[in-house]
């Protein structure tokens, strides 16, 4: 079942004993060639019509997960370290104040978060891990602090290794101030492959977007959900195997990862949660089609 929080219109889902609230760090605007890659405009314009600058919106959804006494956060958005020029490049809009403001609407302070799961280390998924230190009201851009001081952070070890050794293709996506200090200080744990991260919460590698990206699977009381993250940036990417983004490092791996998770979703009647889709937050997959559960 689901309910909608009137303060932000994003849904809250109950998967057995696990409560999943969709929270937001805002929305960015990117060139349509990024999310849709080789897919012809004639096909995708009926789903998202680009504006005069060929830009389309991408939501920055994160998940606030509560099970028992544990409060977890999955992905942290772009955070507050961007300067004016960088915010303009992203086309970042935060009409509701960004992720921390959204968490506050759910009664959660940064110090209340016990676990932060980074699905991968691209900036729009993990820049909110850290914030610049300040001294006497002045920002020190040479030093960062964890935004969630009491949390254990986790990410796949392969993802961290690739982020610390980027190449010409991946360099722009990885910003070490978002994660390096957390690993060096022992606050971020590196996972080795598929892992049960917490009760009912599983991180499972889904190669394609990056070799070390993981989707997050939820299971409780024979109910199932999947946070697809950039396995399927928009809902349509999950439905159509051949549609993938220009950002994917291993596009043919993306295709096979999606084939696997389509089969799983159809078999389990799982709720699929989408990170970047501004229209479809969640859906179920059956008979080769997605059926939206809640749209905003």
C-alpha positions, 0 to 999 in steps of 0.5 A: 500500500502507499500514502502521499505526504501532502507536504511534498507529494512524494509517496510513502510505501510499506513493504512488510515491516519496512517503511520507504519514503521517497524524498527529494534533493530537487530536480536538474535539467540535462540535455536529452541526449544524456538520458536517451542516448541512441533512442530517436527523439521521435520515440521519446518525445511522447514521454518527455518533450525537450524544451527549446534548449533540448533539455529535460528534467531529471528528479533527484529522488532518494529513499528514507528507509525505516525498519525497527529502530534503524533509519537509513538513507539511500543516496544523497543527491547533489548536496550543498557544495555546488557553487553558483556556476555549477548549480547553473550547469546542472540546472538545479532547482530545489523549490522545497529546500533540498534533501535535508529540508525534506528529511526534516519534514519527516522528522529526521535530522542528519544526526538521526541517520544510522546508515547511508547507502550509496548506490554508486558514486556519481555526483548526483547520487552522493555529493550530499554525503559531505559538506564543506567545513566552516570557520567563523562563518567562512567556507573552507573548500579544502575540508569537508565533514560528513553530513550524517555524522553518526551514520555508517556509509557503504558503497561497493568496493569496485565502485570506489576503486573506479571512482579513485582511478577514473579515465577520460570517459568517467572523470567528470562523474567522480568527485573525490570530496564526496567520498574519499575522506569517509573511506580514509576516516573509516566511516565508509565501508566498502562492500564486496559484491551482493550483500545484505546491508541491513535486515530486509535491505540488500545491495545487489550489483547491476553492471552497466551504468558503472561496473560497481553500481548496485540496485537496492532490493527490499524483502519483508513478509513476502513483499518485495521492492527494488530501487532501480537507481540508474539501471533505469533512470526513467521508468521507460528504461526499465520497460524497454530493454534496448533503451539506455542512457548515454551515461552507461559505461557498459551499455550491453551489460545494462541490457542484460541487467535489466533483463534479469530484474524484469524477470524478477519483478514480474515473478515477485510482483515487486514495487519498482522505485525510480530515481530520476523520473519526474512523472513516475515514482513507482510502478509494478511490472507485468506482461512486459509493461509497467503499471504506475502506482503513484505519479507526481 
